[in-house]
């Protein structure tokens, strides 16, 4: 009898302990759930506020596009003969560094002076006037200020014609080694790569090549200055003779 009472007491105690553990577990779950739910609500609210703030924040104005170049300018006395402009030009147009196909070149005289030869984008375009075929193979674009082919198939080539090359005041035009057609400067669609290359390479000496967004090209009063004249002028004005009067 006494043993039965003891067993009943133990069973009652076990039920009591199990109930206590279940209560504590439930309380713990609820206790943890409440702060987690609060954190989740807080995170959602913060994200919503951030999105709202981003939507109302002022956006930076888009940078204005630089005006397209309509002509090139050159300060010959600053040229060091690095040929960065030539390399950049041929790489842009031909996909390879090939100086013979560049839309400009640099002449070196007696290893002393370097003279960039560029298209002057003449207002009256003597090269176009000299083209003998009808209709003309080349024309000056009034919007971009560049001379370009109207139909390259009409061009007779330098070997059979070369009239435009002979008429070019700065002696800039020359035939492409592959096509024998004259190479015209197209100003890289208004963003001359030669100017960019010169700017990067001339931090110490000063920039040689520049672009101008105004249509006009070189003033006609300077058009009689040939590359030979430029070389002689640079030799006289920049480099002094030796004691014997000769330049080396």
Residue, then its C-alpha position, 0 to 999 in steps of 0.5 A: x500500500x505504501x509502495x503504491x502511494x509512493x508510485x502515485x506521488x512520483x507520477x504526480x511529480x513527473x507530470x508537474x515537472x513536464x508541465x513546468x518545462x513545457x511552460x518555460x519552453x513556450x515562454x522562451x519561444x514567445x519571449x524570443x519571438x517578440x523581439x525578433x518580430x520587432x527587429x523585422x518590423x524595424x528593418x522593414x520600416x528602415x528600408x521603406x524610409x531609405x527608399x522614400x528618401x532616395x526617391x525624394x533626394x535631388x539627382x545630380x544634373x547630367x554633365x553637358x556634352x562637350x561641343x564637337x570639334x570643327x577644326x584643329x589648331x597647332x602651336x608648332x614650337x611646342x612639338x617634341x616629335x613624340x608622335x603620340x598624335x600620329x599613333x592615336x590617330x591611326x589606332x582610332x581609324x585603322x585599329x593599329x598603330x600605322x603612321x602611314x595611314x594617320x590623318x596627320x604626321x610630324x616632319x623632323x628636320x635635321x633632328x632639330x625641329x619637329x613640325x606637325x602637318x595637319x588639315x587646316x579645314x580651309x573655309x574655301x576647301x581648295x582640295x574640293x575645288x580641284x577635284x576634276x570629276x563630275x560629280x565631284x568625288x569629295x565635298x565639304x560638310x557644312x555641319x561638321x566642317x570636314x571634307x569627305x568622299x561623296x562616293x569613293x568610287x568616283x575618286x581616280x586615285x593619287x597615281x592617276x589624278x592627285x589634283x586634290x593633293x597638289x591643291x592642299x595648301x599645308x601639304x597635308x593630303x597624301x594617299x592611303x597606302x592601300x587604296x591610293x585615295x587621299x586621306x582626309x581628316x574627319x576630326x574623329x567625329x568631333x572628338x579628335x584623338x590626336x588632341x587627347x593624346x597630345x594633352x596627355x604627353x605635353x604636361x611639361x612642354x605645353x600642348x601642341x594640338x588643340x581643337x576648336x568648336x567654331x567653323x573656320x579653320x586656319x585664317x587665310x593669311x597664314x595659308x601661305x606658310x608651308x611646312x618648309x617655311x615653318x621649319x625655317x622659321x623654327x630654326x631661326x627663332x628657336x635655335x641659335x647658330x654655333x660660333x661658325x654660323x652653322x646650325x647643327 
